[in-house]
Amino acid sequence: MHDLVWTTNIIGEPLQLPSWHPQIILDRHNDELVKRRQYKGVRAQNGEWDLKRWNMPREESQTRDEDVLRIIRAIPKHKAAATYYVYNSTLATTAAPVKQPTGTSIRTMMQVRPALSVNCRLVAWGCSFDGSAAATPGQVELFENTAAATMSTAYAATDFQPYNPVTALANTAGSSGVPFNLSTATSGFATAAVTEGTVAGYRGADLALLPPTGPYVYQWPLGREFELTPQNYLRLRVTFGATINMYAWLLIEV
C-alpha cells in the first residue's frame, strides 16, 4: 500500500494523492529546490554549510531536473481496471437471487472461463449457506483447471455486472463472449447435478471446510490476487454430506 500525501489542486484546494503520483514527486522536487535556494542564501550570509538545519545533502547537484523527469516518465499510468461481480444465479429483478442446492456429492456450483487473450484476476469471493443447525462441514474448493464441467445453466451477458467503474463495458453474449465466454460448457452455474468431467491441471485458489450455517468471504491482498489463465476454467466446487442451499459470488478484475 502507498501512503497518501496532502497537496493542493490547480485552484489551491487541499487534495490527497498516493506517494507514487507524479504530482507528489514534483512537489517534493520543488520543495527541495526551494530549500536549496534558501540554504544557499544562508550559506552566503553565515559563511558555512548548515547541512543539519536544512537537511540538505553536501552534494547539491545530487538530484537533477532530468533525473526527476525520467522518474516521472517511468511511472506507469494507473487507471481503474474493470471489475465484474457475478453470483450463482441469474440477474435478480423483483425477487432475491435464487439460492442453489449443493447436493450430496461433489458438485461444481459456478464456472467461469475468461475469453481468449483476456487477462483477469480474482479480487474477492464469498459464499454462504442456509443451514440452521450445526453439522459436518463441507469441502469447498476454488480452483482453475483446463477441463470444463457442463453446467446446468449458462450465464447471460447481464449476469456479469460492471462493479467498478460502473461504466465498464458490458460482457458480450455467447460462447465467444468477452471478457467471459458464456455457455453451459464455459461460464455457468448449477441448479442441480452437473457433468463434472475430468479435472486436469488443478491450480488451487482457495480451499476451506465450511459449516452449513456460516458464511465465508475472502479478499486477496493488493498485488497478490489470483490470476486466471485465458481459456482455462475457474470452478467453485463443493462436497457436502447433506444437501443445503448456497449463495456464492466472485469479484473479478479484468
C-alpha positions in Angstrom: 0.0 0.0 0.0 1.2 3.6 -0.7 0.8 6.4 1.8 -1.5 9.3 1.0 0.2 12.7 0.9 -1.5 16.1 1.1 -1.1 18.6 -1.7 -3.3 21.1 -3.5 -5.1 21.0 -6.8 -4.9 23.6 -9.6 -7.2 26.1 -7.7 -5.5 25.7 -4.4 -7.9 23.2 -2.7 -6.4 20.5 -0.5 -6.1 17.1 -2.1 -4.7 13.7 -1.1 -2.7 11.6 -3.6 -0.7 8.4 -3.3 3.0 8.8 -2.8 3.8 7.4 -6.3 1.7 10.1 -8.0 3.7 12.4 -10.4 2.3 15.5 -8.7 3.7 14.4 -5.3 7.1 13.7 -6.9 7.1 17.2 -8.5 6.0 18.8 -5.2 8.9 17.1 -3.4 11.3 18.2 -6.2 10.1 21.8 -6.0 10.4 21.7 -2.2 13.9 20.6 -2.5 14.7 23.4 -5.0 13.3 26.0 -2.5 15.3 24.5 0.3 18.4 24.7 -1.9 17.8 28.4 -2.7 17.2 29.2 1.0 20.2 27.2 2.0 22.5 28.9 -0.5 21.3 32.3 0.9 22.0 31.2 4.5 25.4 29.8 3.5 26.3 33.1 1.8 25.4 35.0 4.9 26.9 32.6 7.5 29.9 31.6 5.5 29.4 27.9 6.4 27.3 24.9 5.4 24.3 24.5 7.7 23.5 20.9 6.5 21.7 19.8 9.6 19.3 22.8 9.7 18.2 22.5 6.1 18.5 18.7 5.8 20.4 19.1 2.5 23.0 16.7 1.0 26.5 18.0 0.9 26.5 17.5 -2.9 23.8 19.9 -4.1 23.7 18.6 -7.6 22.8 15.1 -6.4 19.4 15.3 -8.0 19.0 16.9 -11.4 15.8 18.1 -13.0 16.5 15.5 -15.8 16.6 12.7 -13.2 13.2 13.7 -11.7 11.6 13.9 -15.2 13.0 10.5 -16.0 11.5 9.0 -12.8 8.1 10.6 -13.6 8.0 9.3 -17.2 8.9 5.8 -15.9 5.8 5.7 -13.6 3.1 3.5 -15.2 -0.2 5.2 -15.8 -2.6 4.0 -13.2 -6.3 3.7 -14.1 -9.1 1.7 -12.6 -9.3 -1.7 -14.1 -12.8 -3.0 -15.0 -14.2 -5.3 -12.3 -17.2 -7.6 -12.6 -19.5 -9.2 -10.0 -21.2 -12.5 -10.7 -23.1 -14.9 -8.4 -24.5 -18.4 -8.8 -27.9 -17.3 -10.2 -29.4 -15.2 -13.0 -29.5 -11.4 -12.5 -32.0 -10.6 -9.8 -35.1 -8.5 -10.6 -38.2 -8.3 -8.4 -37.1 -11.2 -6.2 -33.9 -12.1 -4.5 -31.3 -14.2 -6.4 -32.1 -17.9 -6.3 -30.0 -19.9 -3.8 -28.8 -23.2 -5.3 -28.7 -26.7 -3.8 -25.3 -28.3 -3.1 -26.5 -31.9 -3.5 -24.9 -34.8 -1.5 -22.0 -35.5 -3.9 -19.2 -33.4 -5.4 -20.7 -30.5 -7.5 -19.4 -27.5 -9.4 -21.6 -24.6 -8.3 -20.1 -22.0 -10.6 -17.7 -22.0 -13.5 -16.1 -19.0 -15.4 -14.0 -19.0 -18.5 -12.0 -15.9 -19.5 -12.1 -15.1 -23.2 -9.0 -15.6 -25.4 -6.3 -13.0 -24.6 -8.2 -11.6 -21.6 -6.0 -11.3 -18.5 -8.0 -11.2 -15.3 -7.6 -11.9 -11.6 -9.7 -12.7 -8.6 -10.1 -9.7 -6.2 -12.5 -11.4 -3.7 -15.0 -14.2 -3.4 -17.5 -15.5 -0.9 -20.3 -18.0 -0.1 -23.0 -18.6 2.5 -25.5 -21.4 3.3 -29.0 -21.7 4.6 -28.3 -24.4 7.2 -29.9 -23.7 10.6 -28.1 -26.4 12.7 -24.5 -27.3 13.2 -23.4 -30.3 11.0 -20.3 -31.7 9.5 -18.5 -29.1 7.4 -18.4 -29.4 3.7 -15.4 -29.2 1.4 -15.3 -26.0 -0.7 -12.8 -25.6 -3.4 -12.0 -22.6 -5.7 -9.6 -23.6 -8.4 -8.6 -23.3 -12.0 -8.1 -26.2 -14.4 -8.0 -27.0 -18.1 -11.2 -29.1 -18.3 -14.8 -27.9 -18.3 -17.7 -29.1 -16.3 -21.1 -29.0 -18.1 -23.2 -26.6 -16.1 -27.0 -26.6 -15.6 -27.5 -23.0 -16.7 -25.3 -20.7 -18.8 -24.7 -17.2 -17.7 -26.3 -14.4 -19.8 -24.3 -11.3 -20.6 -26.2 -9.2 -18.0 -25.3 -11.7 -15.2 -21.7 -10.3 -15.2 -22.4 -6.9 -13.6 -19.9 -4.0 -14.0 -18.8 -3.3 -10.4 -16.1 -0.7 -10.7 -16.2 1.5 -12.7 -19.9 1.4 -13.3 -19.3 2.4 -16.9 -17.2 -0.7 -17.6 -18.0 -2.4 -20.9 -20.8 -5.0 -20.6 -20.0 -8.6 -21.3 -20.9 -9.7 -24.8 -23.2 -12.7 -25.3 -22.5 -16.3 -26.3 -19.7 -18.8 -26.1 -17.3 -16.3 -27.7 -18.4 -13.5 -25.3 -15.8 -11.0 -24.0 -14.4 -10.7 -21.3 -16.0 -14.1 -20.4 -17.2 -16.9 -22.6 -20.9 -17.7 -21.9 -22.4 -21.2 -22.3 -23.1 -24.3 -20.3 -19.6 -25.6 -21.3 -17.8 -22.3 -20.4 -19.4 -20.0 -17.9 -22.5 -21.0 -15.9 -23.9 -22.2 -12.6 -25.5 -25.3 -11.1 -29.2 -25.6 -10.3 -28.9 -29.3 -9.9 -26.3 -32.0 -10.7 -23.8 -31.2 -13.4 -21.5 -33.2 -15.5 -18.2 -32.7 -13.7 -15.8 -34.1 -16.3 -12.2 -35.0 -15.5 -10.3 -32.2 -13.8 -6.9 -31.6 -15.3 -4.1 -29.2 -14.4 -5.7 -28.3 -11.0 -4.4 -25.0 -9.7 -5.9 -24.0 -6.4 -7.0 -20.5 -5.4 -8.7 -21.2 -2.1 -9.8 -24.2 0.0 -11.9 -24.4 3.1 -14.0 -26.7 5.3 -17.2 -24.7 5.9 -20.1 -25.4 8.2 -23.6 -25.3 6.6 -24.5 -22.4 9.0 -21.8 -20.0 8.3 -20.7 -17.5 5.6 -17.2 -17.2 4.2 -15.6 -14.2 2.5 -12.0 -13.8 1.3 -10.3 -10.8 -0.4 -6.8 -11.3 -1.8 -4.1 -8.8 -0.7 -3.4 -6.0 -3.1 -0.8 -7.1 -5.7 -1.3 -10.8 -4.7 -4.6 -11.5 -6.5 -5.1 -14.9 -8.0 -4.5 -14.5 -11.8 -6.6 -16.6 -14.2 -5.3 -18.2 -17.4 -7.2 -17.1 -20.5 -9.3 -20.0 -21.8 -8.9 -22.1 -18.6 -11.9 -22.8 -16.3 -12.3 -21.3 -12.8 -14.6 -23.6 -10.8 -16.2 -23.3 -7.4 -16.8 -26.9 -6.3 -18.4 -28.3 -3.1 -18.8 -31.6 -1.4 -21.5 -31.9 1.3 -22.9 -34.9 3.0 -26.4 -33.4 3.3 -27.8 -31.0 0.7 -28.2 -27.4 1.7 -28.7 -24.2 -0.4 -25.8 -21.9 -1.3 -25.1 -18.4 -2.4 -21.7 -17.8 -4.0 -20.2 -14.8 -5.7 -17.0 -13.7 -7.4 -15.4 -10.3 -7.9 -13.1 -10.5 -11.0 -10.8 -7.7 -12.3 -10.1 -7.6 -16.0 
